[in-house]
Amino acid sequence: SNPILPVKLQSIAAVNENTLEIAFDRDIKDADVGSLAATILKDNGANVSMSGWSKYVVRKPGTKRIVAVQFRTGTDSNPSLFDPGHVYTARVTGVSSLISRDGANESAFAGTIAANEAPYAKQVIVLNRTTIKVVFSEPVKNVNEPYFVMKEQGGDAVGISHDELNNTGAVVTEVTLKLSKDMTPGQVYVLTFKPGITDAAGFNGWKTKNGNEDISLLFTGV
């Protein structure tokens, strides 16, 4: 029989004000990702209460050894939890065969000035006369065609018939939109956005404006 190999916690780091990356010395299973818990024990030596906190845990893309844990509190979907100038201690549990003897599943990490920025649409790729692809700044969900508004620059609206994802629960980095009519070659089009799409955790809505101005992406029909 194959022996069960122990898992060792390698590091904990705050990648932004409410998200940690936790690294292990070998791959962990999907079930371990689902059951992983990160408990914040100390903030500059003082005890931390996590009452009312909730979390979203996901693998870091491209690796099976690192997970990201995003937190929110009961009153704030995007709280400042890991402040610069502070040193925190956290304990990781829920991972099978994780070594915990002598505090091996605990680690200190520093706070950060990095904000957890809201996701946004960053690029439009024209695939053909009736199809465009929208690329997001980070993984998102609740994607649905009513949250996209397209029109000719200085002209008429262009209907979007459907999104090819057709799954608001899916976490994606892009979506393909089918148009209700052909684009005109050489015509400049403008895509703007409505609230409704969220980050992968579902904690924060995406960014649709810069100040009072709509975020708009321009592209040319083919």
N, C-alpha and C positions, 0 to 999 in steps of 0.2 A: 504494500500500500504506500501511497505517496504521503510523506509527512507534511503536516500543515506548517507552512513557513510563517514565522512571526513577522509582524509589520511594525516598523519603527517610524515614529513621528520625526520628520527631518526639520521642518520649520513652519512658522506661522508668520505671515506678513500682512499688514494693512495696505491694500492696493488703492483704497479710497476711504472716505470718512465713515463708511458703514459696511464695507466689504473686506473679508479676509481671504487670502489664499493659503491653503494648508497643504503641505507637501509631505509625502511619505517615501520610504526608501524602495518601495516596489509597487506594482500595480495593485489597485484595490477593486473589488467587485462592484457591480451595479447596486447590489443589495446593501453594500457598505455605504455607498454614496447616499442611498435613501434613508439609512438609519443614523448617519453621522450627526453628532451634536457637538457644538463648540460652546463651551461655557466660559464667559469672561469672569475671572476670579478677582482680579485686582486692577486698580487704576492708580498709578503712583503709590502703591502700597495700601490703598484704601479698598475695602470690600465693594463689590459691584452688585447691584440688584438688577436682574434681567426680567423682572416682573412686567408682563405685557409685551415683551419682545416676541417677534416671530422671525422665521428665517426661510431662506430659499437656498438650497444646496444644489450645485451642478458641477459636472466635471469641467475643468479648464480645457478648451478645445485643443486637440492635438496631443493630449497626454492622458494616461490612466492613473497617474500618480499624484496629480494635483487637483484639488477641488476648490471652488469658490463658494463662500458662504456670505450671502447678503442679508443684513438685518434691517428690520423696521421696528418701531415702537408702536404702542397702541395709539399714540397721538400724532405721530409723524411718519410719513411714508419714506422720507429721505433724510433721516436724522444725522446730526454730527455726533458720532459716537467715539471715534478714535482721533483725538485731537493732537496736533503737533506739540511737542514738548512733554508729552505724557508717555509713560511706559506701562504697558498692560501685560497681564498674565492670563493665559487661557488654557483650558483643559479640553482635550478631544476624547470623545467616547463614541461608542456605537459601531466601531470598525472591528470586525472579527480578527482575532489574533493580534490585536494591537498591544504592544508592550506598555504596561502601565507601572511596573515596579519602580519604586523610588522616584515617582514623578516623571517617568519617561514620556508620559503622554501630555505633559504640560510644557509650555514654552512662553517666553516673553517676546513682545514685539513693540515697536515704536508706533506712535500715532503719525498722522500724515496731514499735509495741507491739501491733498488731492480731493477734489469734490467728486461726487458720484453724478456725473452729467446725465441729463435726460437723453434718450435716444432720439434720432432724427433721420429723415431721408436725406441721403448724401449724394445720390447719383441716379440719373435716368439713362438707360441704355435702350436705344431703338432697335428692336429685333426685326420688324417688318412693318408694313403700312398699317397694320391693325393691332400691333402688339408692342408693348414696352415693358421693360423690366425696371423695377425700383429697388435700389440697394440701400440698406439701412446701416447706420453707424455702429450698431451692435445688435445682438439677437433680440428680437421682439416677438410679441404675440398679440392676439386679438386683431389680426390683420383682416380687413374687410374693405371691399371696393368703395363703400360710401365715404370713407375717410380720405379719398383722393379726388381732387377737383382739377379737371384739365380743360384748357381752352386755347384757342388761337391767340397769339400775342396781339392785343388790341382788337380782338374779334370775337367770334362766337364760341360758345361752350362746345366741348366735345364729350359725348357720353362715354362712360366706362361701363361695359355690359356686365363684366364679372372679373373676379380674380381667379387665377387657375389653381390657387392653393385650396380654396373652399374649405378651410379648417381654421376657425378662430382660436382653437386651443393649441395649434402647432407653434413651436418656437422656431423662427426662421431669420435669416439674414438678408433675404430678398424676396420679392414677389413679382409674378408676371401678371400684367393687366391686359385684358382684351378690350379693344375699343369698339364702339357701335358703328363707326364708319371709318373709311380709309383716311389716313393722313395725306396731306398734299405735299409732294416733294418740294423741299426748299422752304416750306412754311415753318416759321418759328412757333413753338408751342410752349405753354407755361403750365407747370404742375404745382398746385398748392395743396394744403393738407388740413384736415379737420381733427379735433381731439377724438380719441377712442382707442388708438393703439397704445400698448404699454411696453415697458421693459419685460424681459423674460420672466422675472419674478412676479409680474403683475402688480408691483408696488407703486410704480411711477408712470404717469402718462408720458407720451412722447412729446417732443418740442415741435410746435407748429408755427411759432412766431419768434422773431428776433425783436424784442421790445414790442412796439405796436405794429410792426411790419410783418406780414405773412412771409414765412420761408417759402421761396419759390425757386424751382429748378427749370431752366430753359433748355430746350433741345429742338432739333430740326427734323422735320419729317423726311422720309425717304421715298 
